[in-house]
Amino acid sequence: MQTAEDFNPLVGVPEDLGHGIRRVLAPNPSPMTFRGTNTYLIGTTDLAVIDPGPDDPAHLQAILRALRPEQNITHIFVTHAHLDHSPLAPVLAEKTGARVHAFGTASAGRSAVMTELADTGLMGGGEGVDQDFTPDITLTDGAVVSGKDWRLTAHWTPGHFGNHLCFAMDDIIFTGDLVMGWASSLVSPPDGDLTCFMASCARLLNMQACVLHAGHGAPVTNPKARLEWLMNHRRSREAEILKHLSKGPATASTLAKAIYTDTPTALIPAATRNVLAHLIDLKGKSLVDTRTALTAESVFENIGSCE
């Protein structure tokens, strides 16, 4: 597997990944998106596009330039409704006549606890939500869509985002932002849900993929090892949080600053959202609690320390 430093493809230039898959990198690098969003073109004549990316005219033209004379885009798939994955979908659909396939709108797939948090005003964090996103065709878990020489199975994999789908092409899986090789996924409530994230990772592990093509970064060529690392990483974060709470009550922000000591200051807000996701998961397991209604600023404490 390429290291993060090794992965530096040319923006807008299609790269052949084998098995009828090409990748076009969008021009949107950032601390959250790494080199930029990976847009995938699949097939030889009638093409599927996975994650058109941000609404950027240069990226739109790069995708269209990647088409050979005998090729047309017939299907558009979106893994989830973040601003770095979905906004170009309707623009590309208008240009090509292809329809947009996804799990649902930006709020689709939220768990009950996250829906309640959203209703109380907990928003923000992450790469930004594409609130206007509406697919032409909604895909249920396990839905199969086929083209002339490709076949994709949609797997509902919430965790990073409630409406997140992974797409399997035999034992090749396009994982969006659920699993990446360069970094662990951000889980930012109410769109991110750690309980769902762990379940989705376990599901992918059982699928025994040979390679994962992520929304950002290089292909993951040892999926089993990567998934096991991600799940163990989350378990270790949980242990750190409980250890710090054993010293006394704290907010997600306080815990993030205590735990993420090597993290750049600009990324502490994202780290805080990750900690909040852990705290909500731990509250669901009855391991921690709050003395007031659950919010992003709530003070959490171990159940054993409650008076």
Buried (B, 14 or more C-beta within 10 A) or exposed (E): BBEBEEBEBEBBEBEEBEEBBBBBBBBBBEEBBBBBBBBBBBBEEBBBBBBBBBBBEEBBEBBEEBBEEEBEBBBBBBBBBBBBBBBBBBBBBEBBEBEBBBBBBBBBBBBEBBBBBBEEEBBBBBBBBBEEBBBEEBBEEEBEBEBEEBEBBBBBBBBBBBBBBBBBBEEBBBBBBBBBBBBBBBBBBBBBBBBBBBEBBEBBBEBEBEBBBBBBBBBBEBBEEBBEEBBEEBEEBBEBBBEBBEEEBBBBBBBBBBBBEEEEEEBBBBBBBBBBBBBBBBBBEEBBBBEEEBBBEBBBBBEEEEE
